[in-house]
Amino acid sequence: MITRTPSAVTELAARNADLADLAALLEHQHGSRQDIVAGAGAIRADGGRLVIDNAGEAIITPDGVTPVAGIFGPTEVCDEGLAAKLGIPRAYLRRLRVENVDLYDSNVNGWLARDPRRFMVRCFRGDGGTGVARAVLSDKYAIIDNFDILTAALDGVHRAGVDAQVAGCDLTDRRMYLRIVCDGIRVLAPALLAGYRSPFTGQTGADNPVISAGAIISNSEVGCGAFTITPRLTVQVCDNGLTISKDARRAVHLGGRQDEGEIAWSTDTLRRTLDVITAKTRDAVQAFVSREYAERALREIQAQAGRPVENPDETITTVCKRLQFGDEERAGILNHFIRGGAVTAGGVLHAVTSFAQTLPDADQAYAMEGQALEAMRLAASV
């Protein structure tokens, strides 16, 4: 599903998109990007929008070229970055945006006026109107855009020499996600899937006890996490994802300090960065998308999956409290546990991963899926 949020610059997001749709969205965003390094004194809030000196389209007059300020509407991620950089409580700044924009401006401007630092502001151009301020970051932040990551990572998958496919894509204001699956590398998991049935189709694990090897490739353009490759096993009967976060490989966005002004990256610098991404992807895919890795990971999972759950309501309440899931999440996981039919710690694992698939917020879905193995371990110990 592709969603388009109206603004002066169209913000693009995708949930469960295919590769072609994702590539088109990223290409559009790539062409609209505007990255500015500015001192705090050159940034101010006005009516809840960010105004950045010399960041707008210059005006040509008989007297010459006159630089103008750029005007950008902050996203939630941008407000979070402002709050973190300026030491303003995030929840307080969020409340001001909704209830008192004048006080929002006063708080932001008051702290900016006292700050000697420079910041990188990642934006989308406004095409003559108000643009979008996506993030406020350190001036040492190394930009690795999703569009470039996509091409470099797919090249790395190809060079890994495995027959893997992109099974689905998600794009949010925070991160991009690619789900890689290799149907040719399969292992049987009868112990993990014993007594389980898909809450989506009713098909049982006994009918289809197959798990495929794969990985998740993710990246953030706005400081919400590193470029990451995480192994992920896919349960064929329900498409549940078993994400093994402890083995993830990362590349942090940290570079040298940037000069002030709008950033224009050289081709050579970008090429060297993307060569590293391609190599990391190749090596990670070769390591994770293999029968040996899938069998070893499955043995670790199945060692605890068969532990019986004597009191499902109490167990899931305890697990959700420990993992800081809310009441709605707890109710949804319990519902999927009951529908799944496996009254075991493995059944809790399946309930978390199947419920995660139903969440419309991709960031929330991946975060929940990433905690599913811990949920199983907690359920086994209750």
N, C-alpha and C positions, 0 to 999 in steps of 0.2 A: 504494500500500500504506500502510495506517495502522498504526502500532505504538503500543501503550499500555504504558508502563513502570510497574509497580505501585509505589505509594508512598502515604503518607497523603493527598497530593494527587496525582491522576493526572497524570503528565507526558504530554504529547501530542506526537507527531511524525508526519510524513507523508512518504512517498516516492512520487513519481509519482501524486499524488492529483489528483482533479478539483477544480474551483473550489468546488463545493457542500460537499465534504468539508473543504476547507481553511477555508472560512468558518465551518463549525460548530466546528472545533477552536479557531480563534482566538476565537470568541465565548465558548467555555467558559473559555479561558485569561484573556480580558479580565475576566470576572466574578470570577476568583479572584485577581487580582493584588493585591499589597500592597507598596508602595514606602515605605521608611523611610530617613530621614536621621538618623544617630546619630553621636555622638562615639565615637572608638575606645575610650574607657573604658566605654561602654555596651554593648560587644560582647565576647563571650568564646566560646571553644571549650570544649565539654564532651562527651567521648565521640565526638569527630569531628563533632559538630553545632554550629551557631552559635546562641548564646543572645543575644537582643537585649532590653535592658530596655524595659519598657512597650510591647512590640510584640504581646503576646498579647491574647486576649479578656478584658476586665476582669471581675472577680468582684464581684457585688453582694451585700453583707452588710448586717446591721442597722446597722452603723457607717458605711455608705456604699459608694462604688465604690472598689475596690482594683485598681490596675493591676498586671498581671503580665507577666512576660517571655515573649516569643515564642521558640519552638524550631523551628529549620529545618535540614533536611539539605542540605548544600551539593552542588551539581552540580560536574562537572569544570570548567565555565566559572567558577563561583564560586571554586573553589580556585585557578584560574589568576589571577583577579583579586586574591585575598588575597595570593598569592605576589608579584605585581607591586607591589602597594601597600606591602607590608611588607618588600620586599627579600629574600624567601626564595627560593632557587632552586626553580623550578617542579618539576623532576624530583625533587628531594629531598622536597618537600611531598607530591607524589603517592606517592612510595615510603612515606612515613610513614603515609599514610592506609591503605595496604594492610598494612604490616608492623608498625607501632607507633603506635596511635592516641593513647596517652598522650603520646608524644613529639611527635606532631602538635599536641595541645592545648598542650603546654608551649611549643613554638615560636611558635604563633600568639598565645597569651596574653602571652608575654614581650615580643613586639614591639608588640602592641596597647597594652600598659601604658605604653610609652614614646612612643607616637605622639600628637601634639596635634591631629591633623586630624579632620575629620568625613567620613563616607562615606555614599554612597547604597547601600542594599542592596535589590536587586530580588528579590521573593519571590512565591510563591503561598501563600495561606492554607492552614492545616492542617485547617480544619473541626473544631476541637476537639482535634486531635492535632498531630503534627509536620508542619510545612509544608516548603516547598522554597525554599532560598536559591539564586537563579539567578545573581546577579552581585554583585560589590562594585565600585562605581564612584565617580568623583568626585562631590562634592555639587553640581557645576555641570553634570552630565550632563542633557541635555534629553531627556525621555522622548517618543518617538514610537512608539506601540505598533503591532504588526503588524496588528491588527484595524482600526485607524484608517487606517493606510497602505493597506491593501487597498482600502477604500472610496474613499479619496481618489485613489489611483492609477487605479482602474478608471474613476472619473469623468474623470480626465485623459485616459485612452485614448479614452473616448467623445467628449470635447470636441475631440480631435485630428482627428476627422472621417475616420478610416480604419476600414475594416472588418477589425479585428483581433480575434483570439480568444485566450483563455487555453488554451494547448495542454497545460499541465501545471503542477503546483505541488509544492514541497517545503518541509518545515518541520523544522528541527532545533533543538537547544538553543541554537544560535548564530545562525542566520539563517532568514529566509523568502525563498523564490524563486518568482517567477511567470515562466513562459515565454510570451511574447506572439508570435504568428505571424500574418502577413497573407498568406493564400494568394492573394489577388488581386494582390499585387505580386510577380511572378516574373521571374527573369532566367535565361538559359541559360548554363551553365558547361561546355561540352564539353571545354575544355582541362583544367580542374581535375579532371573526372571521367573523362577518357580512361583506359581500361584498368582502371577501378575496379569492383569488385562489392561489394555489401553483405555483410558477414560474418554478417548476421542472416537474410537471405532469399535471397541469391545473385543478386538482380536487379542488372543492370549499370548503370553510369552512362551508357553509350551509349543504353540503353533509356529512361532517365529523367534527362536532364541538367539538371534544374530545381532552382533554389535560391529560397527564399522569404525575404522581408524580415521582420524582427521585432526583438525586444529581450528582455532579462531585467531584471525589476524585483526588487530585493532590499532587505532591511532587517534590521537587528539591533536587538533590544530590550535587549541585554545587553553592549553595548560592543565587539562583534566586527566593527564596520565601519559605515560611513555608509549612509544611504538612497541607493541607486545605481540608475541606469538605464544599461544597457550594450547597444549594438547587437549583434544576433545574427542571422546568416543560417542558415537551416535547409536542409540537403541532403535533398531529398525521397526519394531512393532508400534512405536508411538512417536518417533523422532525426538525423544528425550535426549538432551545433551549432558554427558558426564564430563564436566570441565575439571581438569587437574591443575589447579592454580599453582601448586607448589613447584611445578616443573617449568613454569612460564619463563620465557626469555625476553629481555627488554632492552630498548635503546632510548636513553633519556634525552630530552630536547635541551641541551645545554651547550652554548657556543661562546664566542667572544663577545665583548661589549660592542654594541652597534653605535655608529654615528647618528646624530640627530637628523630628523627629516624622514621622508618617505623611503622605504627600503626597496632596493632593486637588486635581486640576487644575480650573481654572475652564473653563466652556464657551467663553467668549470667547477665552481663551488657546489652547485646543485648536483652535478654529475658524480662528483666524488662521494657526496652524502648518499645518493641513491644506490651507488655501487655497493656501499656498505650494507644498506637495507636489503638489497638483492641477495648478497652473500649470507647475511644472517637468516633470511627466509629460507634459502636453499638448505642451509645446515640444519635449521630447526625442523623443517618438513622431513628431511631425510631421517632425523632422529625420532620424530613423533609419529609420522605416518608410516609405520612399519609393523609387521606382525609381532616382532619381538617386544616392542614397546607396548602394544595393545594387550598382549598376553600377560606381561608383567604387571601392568596397571590393573588389569581385571582380577588377577590373583589377590592383589592387595584389597581391592574393593569387596570381593566375595568373602574374604576372611571375616568380615563383620556383617555382611548383608543378611545372613540367615538368622541373626539374633531375634527372638520373638518379641513383639510389643504387646505387653499384657493389658495396658490401659491406654488406648490410642489418644483419647482426649487429653489426659494428663501428660502423656509423653510429648505430644505435638505442642501443647501449651508451653512446656518446659523448653523444648527445642527453639520455638519461636521467640521466647523471651530471651534466651541466651544469644540468639542471632539478631535480636533487635528488630524482628518483624512486627508489624502492627496488627491490630485486631482483624482487619480485612484480609491481610495475608494469611493469618492463622486460620481463619474460617475457610479460605480457599484451599489451603494445603490440606486441612482436615477433610474437606469434601473430596479432593482428589485421592487422598489416602483411602477413604471408604470405597470410592468407585474403582480404585485400582485393585483392591481385593487381597493384596499381599500384606498380611499382618506381621510384618517384620521391619527391622531397621532398613533393609533394602526397599521396603514399601514406602518408608518415609522419604528416602532418596528419590524414588520415582515420583512421589507426590509433589515434592518441591520442584523438580525439573519439568513435570508436565504442567503444573500451575504457572510456572514462569513463562511458558509458551503463550499463555493467554493474556499476559500483561501488555497493554498498548504502549507503555513506555519502555523503549528498548534498553535504555541504561539500567532501569530497575530490573528488567528481565535478566540481563546478563549478570548483574550483581547477585541476584537471587540464585541463578544457576551456579554461579561460582561458589556459593556456600552450601550446595547440596551435599557434597561429600562430608563436610563438617556436620551437617544435620544428621546424616546417617550415623556418624561416629557418636554424636551426642545421644541419639535414640538408642544405640546399642549399649550405652553406659547407664541409661536411666533404670 
